[in-house]
Amino acid sequence: MAIPQSVIEEIKYKSDLEGVISSYITLKRRGKNLIGLCPFHGEKTPSFTVYPENGSFYCFGCKVGGDVFTFTKLIENLDYIDAVKLLADRCGVSVNEYSADDSMHRLRNSVYEINRETARFYYSNLSKPEGKWALDYYLSRGLTPKTIKSFGLGVALDTWDSLFKHLKAKGFSADDMIQADVVVKGKNGGYFDRFRDRSMFPVINVRGNVVAFSGRRHTEDKTIAKYVNTKDTVVYNKGQNLFALNFAKAHCSEQIILVEGNFDAVSLHQAGFKNTVAPLGTAFTSEQALILSRYTKEVVLCFDSDEAGKIAVEKAFKILAPTGISVKVLKLPVGKDPDEFLRNNKPSDFEKLLADALPETKYKLLKAADNIDPDSEEAKIKYLNNAVEILASNSDAISVDYYLSKLSKDYDISKETLSAKLAQIKKGRAVAQKKRETKKVVEQRFDREDVNPQRRGNERAVSAEELIISILMKHPDMYSVLLDLITEDDFVTDLNKRIYSSVITGLSENQTFSMSDLGDAFSLKEQGLISKLLNNGFVGDNPKAVLIDCVSVLKNEKALIAKTDDTDDWVSQMRRIADNKKGN
C-alpha cells in the first residue's frame, strides 16, 4: 500500500526544512524567514526564501517552490516517493512496510538494478580472453588495477547480445533494459546490446547508484563514433550529472578541478587529485555549474591546451558567472591534456601548475594581450579598452584596483583615466540592465511555459482566484465562510480550480493546510505557484472582507465569460479581454 499521509507528516515534522536546505546552501535570516542563493538557477543576489513557519520555500527568480519533499526531489534529482524514502531514512522513520504502487518508482528501481548488474558484467569481462584488450588498454594509459576496480571500468565485448542474455537470465525485462538504454530493440523485433566493442566507464551519482555509461571505441576507425553515451533516462540526465563527483564530493569543499574527459578525471584521481570531475558526453552546462556551487568555493578549469580547449574555457566562464564561484585556469603545456601530462610527469609537476593557476581576470587580461604589437599605439589603445571592459565585470574592488594600477604603470597611462573609463562602462551596463528589467515588468508576456496558460484574457478572474486560495491556505477558519459563497465551478481557470479543490479537501479532513497534503499531484511549476500563494503577503488585516470582494469579482467575471460564450460573439470576446486589461 502507499505511504499513509500520517507517516508523510511525521517525516516532514522530523525533517526540519531549514536544516535540510542548510545542508546544501548557505541561508541567512531575514526577519522570521531565511534567504539564500537559489540552488536551482544561477544568481548573485539571493531570491530563494525559506518560510519555517509553514515549512515551505519559494524562489522569486526561477519561481520554484514547495516543501521539504519538493526540495529534496529537486536537489537530489529523485521522484516523489524516492524523496520521501530518502528523508525517512535520514530521520529514522521506517517506511519499508509500505510498498509503493507508483509505476515510475518501480521503473526507477529496476533501472538502477539493471545498471548495477551491467557495470558488474562489464567489469567481469576484463578477465575474459576476448576482453583482455581493454585491460591492456587501461594499463597502457597508466592506470593501476586498483584504480580500474575503484572506478568500475570494464569492457563491452564485440558480441551482438551478450549483455541482453545476461540480464535476461537475471530476470530483468527487455522493456526495462530499453528504459535503462543498455539494450536496443531492432527493426526485426530482436534485441541487441547498445554498447559493443568498447571500453566502458560507469557513471555513478553522489548516492552511489550507477546511472549511466560512457563507452570509448576499440579501434581508431573514425567512421565509428569515438564515444557512445547513455541517453537521458528516468534516472539520468547528462547535463545534470558530473563524472567522478561521487568520489570528489568528500574532497572539494575548497576547490574542484574541472577537466574535459573521463580519462583526465580518472588519471588525476589516481595521482592524488581527488577533487576532480568532468562533464558527461556534453559541453559544460549551467545545471552542472549549479551542482558545483553546492560543493565548492572555487573551480579550476583544466582543459586541453588546444584552440578548442581555450574556447571551452571562455564558455565555462560565462556558465559559472551566475553562481558566484571563484574561477581559475590551469595552463597546460601546448598540445597536452591532463591525462597525457600526468603520464609524462610527476604529480608534483601538476601540483606546481595548480598552484600557478590564473584567476579569471588575470587570464582574460593576458589572453587579450596576446599578439599585441608592442610598437603599435593603436593596438595598445585597443587593448586598454578591452582590458577595462574585462575589469568592469569583476565585482572585487581590491582586484580591480590592483589591475588598474598595473595597467597604468605598464602602459604609462593615468589611473584616473582608466577609472573614468571603467565608471563609464559600468554606468552604461547599469542603464541597459535597468531597461531590461523594466521591460520585463511592463510587458506582460504569455507563452507555452506559463504555469497557468488560461491567465491570458482572464487576468482579473485569475487574480481573484489566487487571492481566494491564498486566504484559504493562510486562514483555514475562512473555510466555513467560503463554502457558503462559492464552489469550484465558479473558478475560471482549470489549474486554480484543481488547487482550490485540493485545499478544500485537505481542510475538510485536517482543518489545516500543509503542502505535503498535495503529494505529487501537481507539477514542479504548479507547486511553485502554490508555495507563492501560501506565502502571499497581500492578504491584509481583514481577510474576510478581501475574500468576499474576491468572490464578487470572480462571479462577475464568470458571468461575463458565460455571456460571451452564449453569444459566441468574437468581437464581444475581444472587448472583454481589452476591458480586463484596462481594469488592471
TAKAHU-V830177 format. One line per field, one symbol per residue. burial: 1 if it has 24 or more other C-alpha atoms within 12 Angstrom, else 0. A space follows every 50 residues. Layout:
burial->???
This chain:
burial->00100011101110111111110111100000011111111110011111 11011111110011111111111111111111111111000010100001 00001011111111111111111111000011111011001110001100 11111111001111111000010101111111110000001111111111 11111100111111111100000000111110111111111111111110 01001111111111111111101111111111111111111111111111 11111000110111011011111111111111000011111110000001 00110011111111100010000000000100111111111111000001 00110010001000100110110000000000000000000000000000 11011111111111111111111111011001100101011110111111 11111110000011111111011111111111111100100011011101 1111101101100000000000000110010000
